[in-house]
Amino acid sequence: MNSLPLIIDLDGTLIHTDMLHESAIRTFRDKPAEVLRIPFLLARGKAVLKRRLAQHGEFDAASLPYNMALLDWLHQQRSDGRKLILCTASDQSIANAIAEHLGVFDEVMASDGVVNLAGKNKAAALVERFGQAGYDYAGNSQADLPVWRSARRAVVVNAPADLAKRAADCCEVERSFAAPGAGFTAWRRVLRVHQWLKNLLLFVPLFAAHEFPNPAHWLPLVLAFVAFSLCASSVYIANDLLDLESDRQHPRKRHRPFASGQVPAWQGVLCAPLLLLASAGVAWQVGGAFFSWLAGYFLVTCAYSWFLKRLMLVDCLALAMLYTLRIVAGAAALAMPLSFWLLAFSVFLFLSLAFVKRYAELQVQILNGKKKAHGRGYLTTDAPLIQMLGISSGYAALVVLALYLNSETVLMLYRSPEFVWGAVPVMLFWVSWMWMQAHRGNMHDDPLVYAVKDKASLFAGACFAMVLAAGSAEWPW
């Protein structure tokens, strides 16, 4: 039995996140006006700021990304009779909630609204309580060095190699826990590079107008694609940061880099505006009305992330609008007029896909025994109605397509328009197939991203392209 108490830090040690950062993000989401007071509160001291931010909203201690390797070791230490104390610079109310949930700590020491219990303040408090070298300490950052200098032994958690070496210079290292990697794969998931496939919709007006052989159109569209991708990634980051609690209660989304703590939230806060500025710079090079449409896309996406996604039905309409805006922006990049038929078809089709996305999420909640989708305006009992609305929207898109194929525009664009009618059964199959996959619980991603990976969808896309190619050719009979 080890007679000395083991003191455990919270932020970055026991949990793979920082509660001050999360409190600030939650305040920005729920009470954005309060963010303007942060500089004034900080001028009165970090402890004051932490107390104020902690009062702005509750958090779910059960869903936090805990360091399970460390936590398992702590349970073992407690079973061996060792006294465990949670000592953190986070506010007392936050520390108490976490300690109560875990049930492994004998005592809690935390910032009290007056003293920020970090660095030298933490070291002084522990020495006053236990004496010099009268405790062992588990920490993760450079701010913990003064604490380790006063400790008997160090437990180094999630620390880089140079910090681990400096901790060893302060005292004997009892145990080390490696930091989770946040390399290329993690950042690819942060940026959601696979979602950039949706920005290929920018090229739809080019193909719909049969202007794709014209090389002058490709450069502005490539720049538009880059601008939209950077803008989308910045919004995805913001959305993930604002949706931390909801993602952590989702069986798959809880593994996202920010929700799991694989990538620190503060890095996302810095990265999002930089990506947005880069996007604006590229968009400015495209010229024309494209910049305005990209700005409109950004504003609608922000509105969706902030509050529209919590409004029943409005969220799906917003998603359909965001898909359609890509097509509109592609036409703006080329200074090309948009067809009424293309817009009508797009709105109905993308509304159907938005309902697919929401229906698939409700299916997951049903399987997990939930009655309500967290962070959304739906009950799980709404799933059948969402399915009906989505299928109806998809078939409405097919009606628009059929009416378009009977218009004079088709006669002007296609030399053999009778072949183009083959697009209707192909699209009828694909819309029905997507809903069948959602109904069977196979839709684990954004519908368009799923379609790119799905063999049946790819085959349907190839058939659609062949039908249009056959309609564009002039046949001898």
C-alpha positions as CSV (number, residue, x, y, z in Angstrom):
1,M,0.0,0.0,0.0
2,N,1.3,3.5,-0.9
3,S,0.9,5.8,2.0
4,L,1.2,9.1,0.1
5,P,-1.9,10.5,-1.7
6,L,-2.0,10.6,-5.5
7,I,-3.1,13.9,-6.9
8,I,-4.7,13.9,-10.3
9,D,-5.0,16.8,-12.7
10,L,-8.2,17.1,-14.8
11,D,-7.8,19.0,-18.1
12,G,-5.6,17.1,-20.5
13,T,-4.9,14.4,-17.9
14,L,-8.0,12.7,-16.7
15,I,-10.0,13.9,-19.7
16,H,-8.8,14.5,-23.3
17,T,-10.1,18.0,-23.4
18,D,-10.0,21.3,-21.5
19,M,-13.2,22.3,-19.6
20,L,-12.4,26.1,-19.8
21,H,-12.3,25.8,-23.6
22,E,-15.5,23.8,-23.6
23,S,-17.2,26.2,-21.3
24,A,-16.3,29.1,-23.5
25,I,-17.5,27.3,-26.6
26,R,-20.8,26.4,-24.9
27,T,-21.3,30.0,-23.8
28,F,-20.6,31.2,-27.4
29,R,-23.2,28.8,-28.7
30,D,-25.9,29.4,-26.1
31,K,-25.3,33.0,-25.0
32,P,-23.1,34.7,-27.6
33,A,-23.5,38.1,-26.1
34,E,-21.7,36.9,-22.9
35,V,-18.5,36.2,-25.0
36,L,-18.0,40.0,-25.2
37,R,-17.6,40.0,-21.4
38,I,-14.7,37.5,-21.4
39,P,-11.9,40.1,-21.7
40,F,-13.3,42.0,-18.7
41,L,-13.8,38.9,-16.6
42,L,-10.3,37.7,-17.5
43,A,-8.9,41.1,-16.3
44,R,-10.3,40.2,-12.9
45,G,-8.5,36.8,-12.9
46,K,-8.8,33.4,-14.5
47,A,-10.7,32.0,-11.5
48,V,-13.4,34.6,-11.9
49,L,-13.7,33.8,-15.7
50,K,-14.0,30.1,-15.0
51,R,-16.6,30.6,-12.4
52,R,-18.7,32.8,-14.6
53,L,-18.4,30.4,-17.7
54,A,-19.3,27.4,-15.5
55,Q,-22.5,29.1,-14.5
56,H,-23.7,29.5,-18.1
57,G,-24.7,25.9,-18.7
58,E,-24.7,22.4,-17.5
59,F,-22.6,19.6,-19.1
60,D,-22.9,15.9,-19.1
61,A,-20.0,14.5,-17.1
62,A,-20.8,11.0,-18.3
63,S,-20.1,11.8,-22.0
64,L,-16.7,13.5,-21.5
65,P,-13.7,11.9,-23.3
66,Y,-12.0,10.3,-20.3
67,N,-8.5,8.9,-20.4
68,M,-9.6,5.3,-19.9
69,A,-6.1,3.9,-19.5
70,L,-5.4,6.3,-16.6
71,L,-8.9,5.8,-15.2
72,D,-8.4,2.0,-15.1
73,W,-5.1,2.5,-13.3
74,L,-6.7,4.9,-10.8
75,H,-9.3,2.3,-10.0
76,Q,-6.5,-0.2,-9.4
77,Q,-4.7,2.3,-7.1
78,R,-7.9,2.9,-5.1
79,S,-8.5,-0.8,-4.7
80,D,-4.9,-1.0,-3.3
81,G,-5.9,1.5,-0.6
82,R,-4.4,4.6,-2.1
83,K,-6.0,8.0,-1.4
84,L,-7.0,9.8,-4.7
85,I,-7.5,13.5,-4.9
86,L,-8.8,15.4,-8.0
87,C,-6.9,18.7,-8.1
88,T,-7.7,21.0,-11.0
89,A,-7.7,24.5,-12.2
90,S,-11.2,24.0,-13.5
91,D,-14.0,25.5,-11.5
92,Q,-15.2,23.7,-8.3
93,S,-18.7,23.0,-9.7
94,I,-17.2,21.3,-12.8
95,A,-14.7,19.2,-10.7
96,N,-17.4,18.2,-8.3
97,A,-19.7,17.0,-11.0
98,I,-16.9,14.9,-12.6
99,A,-15.8,13.4,-9.3
100,E,-19.4,12.5,-8.4
101,H,-19.8,10.8,-11.7
102,L,-16.6,8.8,-11.5
103,G,-16.9,7.9,-7.8
104,V,-13.1,7.2,-7.6
105,F,-11.9,10.3,-5.7
106,D,-11.7,10.8,-2.0
107,E,-11.5,14.6,-2.3
108,V,-11.7,17.4,-4.7
109,M,-9.6,20.6,-4.9
110,A,-10.4,23.2,-7.6
111,S,-10.5,26.8,-8.5
112,D,-13.0,28.6,-6.3
113,G,-13.8,31.8,-8.1
114,V,-11.0,33.6,-6.3
115,V,-7.8,31.5,-6.6
116,N,-6.9,29.9,-10.0
117,L,-5.6,26.5,-8.8
118,A,-2.9,26.1,-11.5
119,G,0.9,26.1,-11.6
120,K,2.5,27.7,-8.6
121,N,-0.9,28.2,-6.9
122,K,-1.6,24.5,-7.1
123,A,2.0,23.6,-5.9
124,A,1.6,26.0,-2.9
125,A,-1.8,24.6,-2.0
126,L,-0.5,21.0,-2.1
127,V,2.6,21.7,-0.2
128,E,0.6,23.5,2.5
129,R,-1.7,20.6,2.7
130,F,0.7,17.6,2.4
131,G,4.2,19.1,2.8
132,Q,7.2,19.1,0.5
133,A,7.4,15.7,-1.4
134,G,4.3,14.6,0.6
135,Y,2.3,13.5,-2.5
136,D,2.6,12.1,-6.0
137,Y,1.1,14.0,-8.9
138,A,-0.3,13.1,-12.3
139,G,-0.2,15.9,-14.8
140,N,0.3,16.7,-18.5
141,S,1.5,20.2,-19.2
142,Q,4.3,22.6,-18.6
143,A,2.1,24.3,-16.0
144,D,2.5,21.2,-13.9
145,L,6.3,21.5,-13.6
146,P,6.1,23.6,-10.3
147,V,3.8,20.9,-8.9
148,W,6.2,18.1,-9.8
149,R,9.1,20.0,-8.2
150,S,7.2,19.8,-4.9
151,A,6.1,16.1,-5.4
152,R,7.7,12.9,-4.5
153,R,6.9,11.2,-7.8
154,A,5.4,12.1,-11.1
155,V,2.8,10.4,-13.2
156,V,3.3,11.8,-16.7
157,V,0.1,11.8,-18.9
158,N,-0.4,12.8,-22.5
159,A,2.9,14.7,-22.5
160,P,5.4,15.2,-25.3
161,A,8.9,13.7,-24.9
162,D,10.6,16.9,-23.9
163,L,8.1,17.6,-21.1
164,A,8.4,14.0,-19.8
165,K,12.2,14.6,-19.6
166,R,11.7,17.8,-17.7
167,A,9.3,16.1,-15.3
168,A,11.9,13.4,-14.7
169,D,14.4,16.2,-13.8
170,C,11.9,17.4,-11.1
171,C,11.3,14.1,-9.4
172,E,11.1,10.3,-10.0
173,V,8.6,9.3,-12.7
174,E,6.4,6.5,-11.4
175,R,4.3,5.9,-14.5
176,S,3.8,7.4,-18.0
177,F,0.7,7.3,-20.2
178,A,1.2,8.0,-23.9
179,A,-0.7,10.8,-25.7
180,P,-3.3,9.9,-28.3
181,G,-1.9,10.6,-31.8
182,A,-3.4,13.5,-33.8
183,G,-1.6,13.1,-37.1
184,F,-2.7,13.3,-40.8
185,T,-5.7,10.9,-40.3
186,A,-7.1,12.9,-37.5
187,W,-6.9,16.2,-39.3
188,R,-8.3,14.7,-42.5
189,R,-11.3,13.8,-40.4
190,V,-11.4,17.3,-38.8
191,L,-11.5,18.9,-42.3
192,R,-13.9,16.2,-43.5
193,V,-12.0,15.9,-46.8
194,H,-14.4,13.2,-47.9
195,Q,-17.3,15.7,-47.7
196,W,-15.6,17.8,-50.4
197,L,-17.1,15.4,-52.9
198,K,-20.4,17.3,-52.5
199,N,-18.7,20.3,-53.9
200,L,-18.6,18.6,-57.3
201,L,-22.1,19.8,-57.6
202,L,-20.5,23.1,-58.7
203,F,-19.8,21.4,-62.0
204,V,-23.4,20.4,-62.7
205,P,-24.4,23.6,-64.6
206,L,-21.3,23.1,-66.9
207,F,-22.5,19.6,-67.8
208,A,-26.2,20.4,-67.9
209,A,-25.4,23.2,-70.5
210,H,-23.1,20.8,-72.5
211,E,-20.2,23.3,-72.1
212,F,-17.8,20.9,-70.5
213,P,-15.5,20.7,-73.7
214,N,-14.8,24.4,-73.2
215,P,-11.4,24.6,-71.3
216,A,-12.0,28.3,-70.4
217,H,-14.7,27.2,-67.9
218,W,-12.6,24.8,-66.0
219,L,-10.2,27.1,-64.1
220,P,-12.9,29.2,-62.5
221,L,-14.7,26.0,-61.5
222,V,-11.6,24.5,-60.0
223,L,-11.0,27.6,-58.0
224,A,-14.7,27.6,-56.9
225,F,-14.3,24.0,-55.8
226,V,-11.3,24.9,-53.6
227,A,-13.0,27.9,-52.2
228,F,-16.2,25.9,-51.3
229,S,-14.1,23.1,-49.8
230,L,-12.1,25.4,-47.5
231,C,-15.3,27.2,-46.5
232,A,-17.1,23.9,-45.9
233,S,-14.2,22.7,-43.7
234,S,-14.2,25.8,-41.6
235,V,-17.9,25.4,-41.0
236,Y,-17.6,21.7,-40.3
237,I,-15.0,22.5,-37.6
238,A,-17.3,25.2,-36.1
239,N,-20.3,22.7,-36.3
240,D,-18.3,20.0,-34.5
241,L,-17.2,22.4,-31.8
242,L,-20.7,23.6,-31.2
243,D,-22.1,20.1,-31.3
244,L,-19.7,18.4,-28.8
245,E,-22.4,17.3,-26.4
246,S,-24.6,15.9,-29.1
247,D,-21.8,14.1,-30.9
248,R,-20.6,12.4,-27.6
249,Q,-24.1,10.9,-27.2
250,H,-24.1,9.5,-30.7
251,P,-22.6,5.9,-31.2
252,R,-20.5,7.0,-34.2
253,K,-20.0,10.7,-33.9
254,R,-18.5,10.4,-30.4
255,H,-15.3,9.2,-32.2
256,R,-14.9,12.5,-34.1
257,P,-11.6,14.2,-33.3
258,F,-13.0,17.0,-31.2
259,A,-15.6,15.0,-29.4
260,S,-13.1,12.2,-28.5
261,G,-10.4,14.7,-27.5
262,Q,-8.0,13.5,-30.2
263,V,-7.6,17.0,-31.4
264,P,-7.8,19.9,-28.8
265,A,-10.8,22.2,-29.2
266,W,-8.6,25.3,-29.2
267,Q,-6.8,24.2,-32.3
268,G,-10.2,24.0,-34.1
269,V,-11.0,27.6,-32.8
270,L,-7.8,28.8,-34.5
271,C,-8.1,26.8,-37.6
272,A,-11.7,27.6,-38.6
273,P,-11.2,31.4,-39.2
274,L,-7.9,30.8,-41.1
275,L,-9.7,28.4,-43.5
276,L,-12.5,30.9,-44.0
277,L,-10.0,33.6,-44.8
278,A,-8.3,31.4,-47.3
279,S,-11.6,30.5,-48.9
280,A,-12.5,34.2,-49.3
281,G,-9.2,34.9,-50.9
282,V,-9.7,32.1,-53.5
283,A,-13.3,33.1,-54.1
284,W,-12.2,36.6,-54.8
285,Q,-10.1,35.3,-57.7
286,V,-13.1,33.7,-59.3
287,G,-14.9,37.0,-59.5
288,G,-18.4,37.7,-60.6
289,A,-21.3,36.9,-58.4
290,F,-19.6,33.8,-57.1
291,F,-18.2,35.5,-54.0
292,S,-21.8,36.6,-53.0
293,W,-23.2,33.1,-53.4
294,L,-20.3,31.6,-51.3
295,A,-21.0,34.2,-48.6
296,G,-24.7,33.2,-48.7
297,Y,-23.7,29.5,-48.4
298,F,-21.5,30.4,-45.4
299,L,-24.3,32.4,-43.7
300,V,-26.9,29.7,-44.2
301,T,-24.5,27.0,-43.0
302,C,-23.8,29.1,-39.8
303,A,-27.5,29.6,-39.3
304,Y,-27.9,25.8,-39.7
305,S,-25.1,25.0,-37.2
306,W,-26.3,27.6,-34.7
307,F,-30.1,27.0,-34.5
308,L,-31.8,25.8,-37.7
309,K,-30.7,22.1,-37.2
310,R,-32.7,22.1,-34.0
311,L,-35.9,23.1,-35.8
312,M,-38.0,20.3,-37.1
313,L,-38.4,20.2,-40.9
314,V,-36.7,23.6,-41.2
315,D,-33.3,21.7,-40.8
316,C,-34.0,19.5,-43.8
317,L,-35.1,22.5,-45.9
318,A,-31.9,24.3,-45.0
319,L,-29.9,21.2,-46.0
320,A,-31.6,21.1,-49.3
321,M,-30.9,24.8,-49.8
322,L,-27.2,24.2,-49.1
323,Y,-27.0,21.5,-51.7
324,T,-28.8,23.6,-54.2
325,L,-26.6,26.7,-53.5
326,R,-23.6,24.7,-54.7
327,I,-25.2,24.4,-58.2
328,V,-26.3,28.1,-58.2
329,A,-22.7,29.1,-57.2
330,G,-21.3,26.9,-60.0
331,A,-23.4,28.8,-62.5
332,A,-22.4,32.1,-61.0
333,A,-18.7,31.2,-61.3
334,L,-19.3,30.7,-65.1
335,A,-21.7,33.7,-65.4
336,M,-24.1,31.2,-66.8
337,P,-27.9,31.4,-66.5
338,L,-29.6,28.7,-64.5
339,S,-32.5,26.6,-65.8
340,F,-35.8,26.6,-63.9
341,W,-35.9,22.8,-64.5
342,L,-32.5,22.2,-62.9
343,L,-33.3,24.3,-59.9
344,A,-36.7,22.6,-59.3
345,F,-35.2,19.1,-59.8
346,S,-32.4,19.9,-57.4
347,V,-34.6,21.3,-54.6
348,F,-36.8,18.2,-54.5
349,L,-34.0,15.7,-54.9
350,F,-31.8,17.3,-52.2
351,L,-34.8,17.6,-49.9
352,S,-35.3,13.9,-50.2
353,L,-31.6,13.3,-49.4
354,A,-31.9,15.6,-46.4
355,F,-34.8,13.5,-45.1
356,V,-32.7,10.4,-45.8
357,K,-30.0,11.8,-43.5
358,R,-32.4,12.7,-40.7
359,Y,-34.2,9.4,-41.0
360,A,-31.0,7.4,-40.8
361,E,-30.1,9.3,-37.6
362,L,-33.4,8.6,-36.1
363,Q,-33.0,4.9,-36.9
364,V,-29.7,4.9,-34.9
365,Q,-31.5,6.6,-31.9
366,I,-34.2,4.0,-32.0
367,L,-31.7,1.2,-31.9
368,N,-30.1,2.8,-28.8
369,G,-33.4,3.0,-27.1
370,K,-33.7,6.8,-27.2
371,K,-37.1,8.6,-27.5
372,K,-35.6,11.9,-28.8
373,A,-32.7,12.8,-31.1
374,H,-30.3,14.8,-29.0
375,G,-29.8,18.4,-30.3
376,R,-32.6,17.9,-32.9
377,G,-36.3,18.7,-33.0
378,Y,-37.4,15.2,-33.7
379,L,-38.8,12.3,-31.7
380,T,-37.9,8.8,-32.8
381,T,-41.6,8.2,-33.4
382,D,-41.3,10.7,-36.2
383,A,-39.2,8.3,-38.3
384,P,-42.1,6.9,-40.4
385,L,-43.4,10.4,-41.3
386,I,-39.9,11.5,-42.2
387,Q,-39.6,8.5,-44.4
388,M,-42.9,9.3,-46.2
389,L,-42.0,12.9,-46.7
390,G,-38.5,12.0,-48.1
391,I,-39.8,9.4,-50.5
392,S,-42.5,11.9,-51.7
393,S,-39.9,14.5,-52.3
394,G,-37.7,12.1,-54.3
395,Y,-40.5,11.1,-56.5
396,A,-41.5,14.8,-57.0
397,A,-38.0,15.4,-58.3
398,L,-38.6,12.6,-60.9
399,V,-41.8,14.2,-62.0
400,V,-39.9,17.4,-62.6
401,L,-37.3,15.4,-64.6
402,A,-40.0,13.8,-66.7
403,L,-41.7,17.2,-67.5
404,Y,-38.2,18.6,-68.4
405,L,-37.6,15.8,-70.8
406,N,-40.8,16.8,-72.6
407,S,-39.7,20.4,-73.0
408,E,-38.3,22.3,-76.0
409,T,-35.0,22.7,-74.1
410,V,-34.3,19.0,-74.5
411,L,-34.9,19.1,-78.2
412,M,-32.3,21.8,-78.5
413,L,-29.6,20.2,-76.3
414,Y,-30.0,16.5,-77.4
415,R,-29.8,15.1,-80.9
416,S,-31.6,11.9,-79.9
417,P,-33.9,13.0,-77.0
418,E,-35.8,9.7,-77.0
419,F,-32.8,8.1,-75.4
420,V,-32.7,10.7,-72.6
421,W,-36.0,9.3,-71.3
422,G,-33.9,6.4,-70.0
423,A,-32.8,8.8,-67.2
424,V,-36.2,8.5,-65.5
425,P,-36.1,4.8,-64.6
426,V,-32.5,5.1,-63.6
427,M,-33.3,7.9,-61.2
428,L,-36.4,6.1,-60.0
429,F,-34.2,3.1,-59.1
430,W,-31.6,5.2,-57.4
431,V,-34.0,7.2,-55.2
432,S,-35.8,4.0,-54.2
433,W,-32.5,2.3,-53.6
434,M,-31.2,5.1,-51.3
435,W,-34.4,4.9,-49.2
436,M,-34.2,1.1,-49.1
437,Q,-30.7,1.4,-47.7
438,A,-31.8,3.9,-45.1
439,H,-34.7,1.7,-44.1
440,R,-32.4,-1.2,-43.6
441,G,-30.0,0.9,-41.4
442,N,-27.1,0.9,-43.9
443,M,-27.0,4.7,-44.3
444,H,-24.1,5.6,-42.0
445,D,-22.9,8.7,-43.8
446,D,-24.1,11.7,-45.7
447,P,-26.2,10.3,-48.5
448,L,-24.1,11.8,-51.3
449,V,-20.9,10.5,-49.7
450,Y,-22.5,7.2,-49.2
451,A,-23.5,7.1,-52.9
452,V,-19.9,7.6,-54.0
453,K,-18.9,4.5,-52.0
454,D,-22.0,2.4,-53.0
455,K,-21.6,0.1,-56.0
456,A,-25.3,0.2,-56.9
457,S,-25.3,4.0,-56.8
458,L,-22.1,4.1,-58.9
459,F,-23.7,1.8,-61.4
460,A,-26.8,3.9,-61.6
461,G,-24.6,7.0,-62.1
462,A,-22.8,5.2,-65.0
463,C,-26.1,4.3,-66.6
464,F,-27.4,7.9,-66.2
465,A,-24.2,9.2,-67.9
466,M,-24.6,6.6,-70.7
467,V,-28.2,7.6,-71.3
468,L,-27.3,11.3,-71.6
469,A,-24.4,10.4,-73.9
470,A,-26.6,8.3,-76.1
471,G,-29.1,11.2,-76.3
472,S,-26.3,13.6,-77.3
473,A,-25.1,11.4,-80.2
474,E,-26.7,11.5,-83.6
475,W,-27.7,8.0,-84.7
476,P,-27.9,6.9,-88.3
477,W,-31.4,5.6,-88.2
